[in-house]
Amino acid sequence: MPEIQLKPKKSLPKSDTQSAGSILDREISWFSPGFGDKEKESFYLELTNMLDAGVDIQASFELVIEGVKDKKHKALIMQIQADLVKGEALSDAIKNHKEFSNFEQISIQIGEETGRMIQVLQELSQHFSRKVKQRRQLISAFSYPIVILITAFAAVSFMLAFIVPMFGDIFKRFGGDLPWITQKIIDASKFFQSHIWSLIFLLFTGVLGFRFLLKKPKVQAWIDHTVIKVPLLGTLLLQVHRAQFCSIMTLLVSSKIPLLRSVELVNNMIRFAPLNVALEEAQLSILQGNTFFEAIRGHSFFEAKMLALLKVGEEVNRMEQFFDKLHKHYTDEIDMKTSTLNTVLEPLMIVFLGGIVGFILIAMYLPMFSLSSQMGF
């Protein structure tokens, strides 16, 4: 086969806000479907190593394809290779596939135009590597509380369905008035047993309804603004999005994409209300002739530490280096806060689960204590 050259492009494609919105649902999600972040990290890293070693693009793709085991992933890369054979540039070849974002396509196109293809591919690989790491950190932080909550729900359901009715039958045989708290739990058990399917249906429809509401921008914005006020969790969420912002800006600015265009792309990629509000106003401010520092100053998302470093970076024209420093700083903070969150939540969740189960058991044993005292035991 003939050697395929990466063709330069004449102009950048226009931003597609609608597609960028769907991009982020895929790009920043915890569990990327299809050709996800982990696969992209490996894909870009292998291409970087091949091209850096002097292997032409066609041979590089053939070697990458040989190492891919997943049939769907292999078919995707083979389709890109087929487009390259037709004479398309790599940026155009990946644009034809929904698995790749507008962000990736423009970054690669800039690499083609500036002759920095290897550097751009390497930065893309590092970008997705950082995202995979952040996802694992978040999963580590929230998986334990979620498991505990599910366990607590299952334990309470089991006790209301089986344990409490057994105690209720015993209390009926002895007669007499039950303590108020015991009677309320027995009533809750009867209600649970008689309406269990209705409760399951309500739970199912509630989950579906919540997922539907999450698609509404106003609801998502309200959730974002509310969650950041939660101690520990809110701070961690802010740091994660600050790290994502700095990571993407590092790649875009180092790829020589104009600052205003970079801000527009980041705003379309990251769906997080506090950041979106700040960047939308920043775009207007930059268009009016203000510097980037002046445009983002005054927004709570950009803390004083970030503002100070970006001001210096802008003054010395080394923005990409300062964005990279900030990304590393926030990544370290995420590591620390994730560890702290796990340390704090684990005992709290254990106490929470034990408290619920213990409360029900104590309520069931109260009549027995009362009966024992009446019988002189």
CORRAHU-V130323 format. One line per field, one symbol per residue. ss: DSSP state (H for helix, E for strand, L for the rest). A space follows every 50 residues. Layout:
ss=???
This chain:
ss=LLLLLLLLLLLLLLLLHHHHHHHHHHHLLLLLLLLLHHHHHHHHHHHHHH HHLLLLHHHHHHHHHHHLLLHHHHHHHHHHHHHHHLLLLHHHHHHLLLLL LHHHHHHHHHHHHHLLHHHHHHHHHHHHHHHHHHHHHHHHHHHHHHHHHH HHHHHHHHHHHHHHHHHHHHHHHHLLLLLHHHHHHHHHHHHHHHLHHHHH HHHHHHHHHHHHHHLLHHHHHHHHHHHLLLLLHHHHHHHHHHHHHHHHHH HHHHLLLLHHHHHHHHHHHLLLHHHHHHHHHHHHHHHLLLLHHHHHLLLL LLLHHHHHHHHHHHHLLLHHHHHHHHHHHHHHHHHHHHHHHHHHHHHHHH HHHHHHHHHHHHHHHHHHHHHHHHLLL
